[in-house]
Amino acid sequence: MFISDLTTQTLAHSLRGLDAQRQAHENNIANIETPGYRAQVVDFASSLRRALGTGDLSGADIERSTSELPTRLDGNNVRLDDEVTQLTQNQLHQQLVTQALNARYRLLRTSWGR
């Protein structure tokens, strides 16, 4: 059985967005020594908030862009401290969303008597 309510869709979209953010942070860290590399930024929360206002998640996109932070002399603008902090925050958010999704499924299983 497929569950497709707004709460479940929101949590699933959040996990996809958080996964895209994690990948961007990992790529940024991996390229910290690459001359000319510009840090990648992923935002999904803004479009998700707007979409939730309408009740239709079809407009909730995962937006990827390049950081406009100043660069070092080699043209790279990755800041390791920021990336590690954001990666840690991302991992905590992923854990919370996963727990919320698991709780949602437990509640639905209980309400169906299974």
C-alpha positions in Angstrom: 0.0 0.0 0.0 1.3 3.4 -0.9 0.9 6.3 1.6 0.7 9.7 -0.1 -0.4 12.3 2.4 1.1 15.7 2.7 3.1 14.9 5.9 4.7 11.8 4.4 5.4 13.6 1.1 7.0 16.5 3.0 9.2 14.2 5.0 10.3 12.3 1.9 11.1 15.5 0.1 13.1 16.7 3.0 15.2 13.5 3.0 15.9 14.0 -0.7 16.9 17.6 -0.1 19.1 16.7 2.8 20.8 14.0 0.8 21.5 16.5 -2.0 23.0 18.9 0.7 25.1 16.1 2.2 26.5 15.3 -1.3 27.3 19.0 -1.9 29.2 19.3 1.4 31.1 16.1 0.8 32.1 17.3 -2.7 33.1 20.7 -1.3 35.3 19.1 1.3 36.8 16.7 -1.3 37.7 19.7 -3.5 39.1 21.9 -0.9 42.6 21.8 -2.6 41.3 22.1 -6.1 42.3 25.5 -7.6 39.3 27.4 -9.0 36.7 25.2 -7.4 33.7 27.1 -6.1 31.7 25.6 -3.3 28.3 24.2 -4.2 25.2 25.2 -2.2 21.9 23.3 -2.1 18.7 24.8 -0.9 15.4 22.9 -0.7 13.8 24.4 2.4 12.8 27.7 0.8 10.8 26.1 -2.0 9.4 23.5 0.3 8.1 26.2 2.6 6.5 28.0 -0.3 5.0 24.7 -1.6 3.6 23.8 1.8 1.8 27.2 1.8 -0.2 26.0 -1.2 -0.5 22.4 -0.1 1.0 21.2 -3.4 4.6 19.9 -3.2 5.0 19.7 -7.0 6.6 23.1 -6.9 9.1 22.1 -4.2 12.5 22.0 -6.0 16.0 21.2 -4.9 17.9 24.3 -6.0 21.7 24.0 -6.6 23.9 27.0 -6.9 27.5 28.1 -6.6 28.7 29.9 -3.5 29.4 33.6 -3.9 31.8 33.6 -0.9 35.2 35.3 -1.6 37.9 33.1 -2.9 41.4 32.4 -1.8 44.3 33.3 -4.0 43.9 29.9 -5.9 40.3 30.8 -6.7 38.8 28.2 -4.3 36.2 29.4 -1.8 35.6 26.2 0.3 35.8 26.9 4.0 36.5 23.6 5.8 35.1 24.8 9.2 31.8 25.9 7.6 31.5 22.7 5.6 32.1 20.4 8.5 29.7 22.3 10.7 27.0 22.2 8.0 27.6 18.6 7.3 27.2 17.8 11.0 23.9 19.8 11.1 22.8 18.0 8.0 23.4 14.6 9.6 21.4 15.6 12.6 18.5 16.9 10.5 18.6 13.6 8.5 18.3 11.6 11.7 15.4 13.7 12.9 13.5 13.4 9.6 14.1 9.7 9.5 12.8 9.3 13.0 9.7 11.4 12.2 9.1 9.3 9.1 9.5 6.0 11.0 7.1 7.4 13.7 4.6 8.3 11.0 4.7 4.7 9.6 4.4 3.2 13.1 1.3 5.4 13.7 -0.3 4.4 10.4 0.4 0.7 11.1 -1.1 1.0 14.5 -4.2 2.8 13.2 -4.7 0.0 10.6 -4.5 -2.6 13.3 -1.3 -4.3 12.1 
